[in-house]
Amino acid sequence: MNTPKIFFRLILWEIENSLSLPVLSLIIASAILAVLVQSTSITGFTHNYGDLYSGANTIFLVLTFVTCILFSHSFAGSFGRGDLKRILSYPVKRWQIFISKMLALNLAIFSIYASAYAMNLYINAISLLEPMFYVSLFTIFLQLLFVCAVSVGISMLAKSELISIVVSFMLIFGLDNAINFNNIFTSMGRFRNIFGYFEQLIHPGFHYASHITVTFEQFTGSIVFPLLTAVIVIGIVFVYFTRKMEVD
């Protein structure tokens, strides 16, 4: 069996296993609700790109919770349910299983949240050509990668779905609330720095979101930290999953 066909079947299996109804409906509803809460939090009805900044904390909170649940269910939950042992009985490689899980869940979650976030274009009368909309989508993608890495890493350590969900969510939620709001270790700190930096470049003279000048170091740190964390953690987990992990 050729590799593309194996990947296609594994991705379909992952979608059916983790994103079947009513789970898919709940994820879509959570994304729409997060965007609607964001929109109703806006005061003054300015109807410009600055509206994208308001209520972003709610979107990150819901996205983090949903991502922790799905990745913990897929990775840690596969041990308890015996899914991993069953699928390894077929002629597939471990690296194919790992990559298919990562691709299927990341693409599905980002597609759902990006589509829901696009409601801002209509609700807040923002142009489809507004660059800050795509900057916001980029920060959502960075948060997804970061949470994905943390959740998968903890799943491999705990091998318990419930423990993985609680620990990974509380770890990220704790960072967001225990550290200064503007720090690159917090989701909103990274969002403020990235959004504010591009705002300075694209809309000089306006500070709807950042309110202060964002330096290049703050901007690069807000991108490098989640990306580097994701690459290191996922790389370690990939090696462990494919070479060291024992499946009982």
Disulfide bonds with the S-S distance in Angstrom:
none
